[in-house]
Each structure stands twice: as C-alpha cells, then as structure tokens.
C-alpha cells in the first residue's frame, strides 16, 4: 500500500473529468471543512433524478440518478440543506471519487471547496504554496470591508 501523501497548497487548480475533461477550476483547500462543495444549481426532475448545472454554465448540466441530501453548517454557522453527489475530482495528478455538496458559490472567489473527505489520507496541506487567486481574494476582502464600513455609518 502506498502511504505517500501529495502536498497541496491552500488553493489549487482541479478538474472534474466527468463534467468537462479539459476545464480547470480553482479550488480552496480547506482542512477545516468536513465535506467538499462545488458550485452548482440543482433541481429534482419529474422522473426523480437530480439535474445540476455547474459553474453557472448551462452547457455543464448533468443528470444524477443517485444523490442524497445533507445538512451542512456554513462558516457563518447557518445550516444549509444541500444535495450531495459523488463525482470524480482530479487534484495534483490524483483522481478521487468523492462526495460533493451542491452549493451556490457564485459570490465566492473559489467555485470549489476541497474538504477533509477528499484530503484525508492522501494529501498534506502547506499553506505557503498553491495557486491562489490573490487579486480576487484581495478584492473580496475589500468588498467585505466596504460593507462593514457602510453598516457603521
């Protein structure tokens, strides 16, 4: 058995080969998150399948025969009830089939959050490295700071 762990940074490019073979998307690596999340809009069809449009792109709509629901506590403490699907993710040359909850991450810098369910036993996180979207992160922080300042005036 190979116990070699791959080192990842706090942000990495990932692919979802079953959704789009060539598209890379940016992911936040979050060892504090139990479950991984992917940006999508989901609806149950009349046939009982789950139809998910990923990354705000109607061309990336997929139908899942198997899915479930999960209650997720957000970073703000809010409880969301989300759909959960099992999909293949490619991270740093490794392919892992894992559960992802479907969440509206349209306002987030990173459309994907990789949690412990993907990391455990396979990856070590080094926060000094990775493919961070520094300008996008700075803009998000500035926008949030502006909101705070508006509330206090």
C-alpha positions in Angstrom: 0.0 0.0 0.0 1.3 3.4 -0.9 1.3 5.8 2.1 2.9 8.6 0.1 0.9 11.8 0.6 0.8 14.6 -2.0 1.5 18.1 -0.8 -1.1 20.7 -1.8 -1.4 24.4 -1.1 -4.3 26.4 0.3 -5.6 26.8 -3.3 -5.2 24.6 -6.3 -6.5 24.0 -9.8 -8.7 20.9 -10.1 -10.6 19.2 -12.8 -13.8 17.2 -12.9 -13.2 14.8 -15.8 -16.8 13.5 -15.9 -18.2 17.1 -16.1 -15.7 18.6 -18.5 -12.5 16.8 -19.5 -10.4 20.0 -20.2 -11.8 22.7 -17.8 -9.7 23.5 -14.8 -11.3 25.4 -11.9 -9.8 27.0 -8.9 -10.5 25.3 -5.5 -9.9 26.4 -2.0 -8.3 23.7 0.1 -9.9 23.8 3.5 -8.8 21.2 6.0 -11.4 22.6 8.4 -14.3 21.7 6.2 -15.6 18.2 6.6 -17.3 17.9 3.2 -16.3 19.3 -0.2 -18.6 21.6 -2.1 -19.0 22.5 -5.8 -20.8 25.5 -7.3 -24.0 24.3 -8.9 -27.7 24.8 -9.1 -29.7 21.6 -8.6 -33.3 20.6 -9.1 -35.1 17.2 -8.9 -36.8 16.3 -12.2 -40.3 14.8 -12.5 -38.5 11.5 -13.1 -36.8 11.8 -9.7 -33.3 12.4 -11.0 -31.1 15.3 -9.9 -30.3 17.8 -12.6 -27.3 20.0 -11.8 -25.9 23.0 -13.8 -22.3 23.5 -12.7 -20.3 26.8 -12.5 -23.2 28.9 -13.8 -22.8 27.3 -17.2 -26.0 25.7 -18.7 -23.8 23.7 -21.1 -22.4 21.9 -18.0 -25.7 20.4 -16.9 -25.5 16.8 -15.7 -28.2 14.4 -14.5 -27.5 12.2 -11.5 -29.5 9.0 -10.8 -28.0 8.7 -7.3 -27.9 11.6 -4.9 -28.8 12.4 -1.3 -29.4 15.4 0.9 -27.1 16.6 3.7 -27.4 19.3 6.3 -24.2 21.5 6.2 -23.1 24.1 8.7 -21.6 27.0 6.8 -18.7 29.0 8.1 -21.1 31.6 9.4 -23.0 29.0 11.4 -26.0 28.9 9.1 -27.4 25.4 8.4 -28.0 24.6 4.7 -29.8 21.6 3.3 -27.8 20.6 0.2 -27.9 17.9 -2.4 -24.9 15.7 -2.4 -23.5 13.8 -5.4 -20.5 11.5 -5.9 -18.1 12.7 -8.7 -14.6 12.3 -9.8 -12.1 15.1 -9.0 -8.5 15.3 -10.2 -6.2 17.1 -7.9 -2.4 17.2 -8.3 -2.3 14.2 -10.6 -4.6 12.1 -8.4 -8.1 11.1 -9.2 -10.5 10.7 -6.3 -14.2 9.8 -6.4 -15.7 11.8 -3.6 -19.0 13.3 -2.3 -19.6 17.0 -3.1 -22.4 19.0 -1.8 -24.0 21.4 -4.4 -23.9 25.0 -3.2 -24.3 28.4 -4.7 -20.7 29.6 -4.7 -21.3 32.3 -7.3 -20.2 35.0 -4.8 -17.2 33.1 -3.6 -13.7 33.6 -5.0 -13.3 29.8 -5.4 -16.1 27.8 -7.1 -14.9 24.6 -5.4 -14.1 23.8 -1.8 -12.0 20.7 -1.1 -12.6 19.4 2.4 -11.3 16.6 4.6 -13.3 13.9 2.8 -11.0 14.4 -0.2 -7.8 15.2 1.7 -7.8 12.6 4.4 -5.0 10.0 3.9 -3.9 11.3 0.5 -2.8 14.9 0.9 -0.9 17.2 3.2 -1.7 20.9 3.1 1.1 23.5 3.1 -0.5 26.9 3.2 2.7 28.6 1.9 2.2 27.1 -1.6 -0.7 26.8 -4.1 -2.3 28.6 -6.9 -4.1 31.4 -5.0 -6.2 34.0 -6.8 -4.5 36.8 -4.9 -6.2 39.7 -6.7 -9.6 38.1 -6.4 -9.1 37.4 -2.8 -8.0 41.0 -2.1 -11.0 42.4 -3.9 -13.3 40.1 -1.9 -11.7 41.3 1.3 -12.0 44.9 0.3 -15.7 44.4 -0.7 -16.5 42.9 2.6 -14.6 45.7 4.5 -16.7 48.2 2.5 -19.9 46.5 3.6 -18.8 46.7 7.2 -18.0 50.4 6.9 -21.4 51.1 5.3 -23.1 49.4 8.3 -21.2 51.6 10.8 -22.0 54.9 9.0 
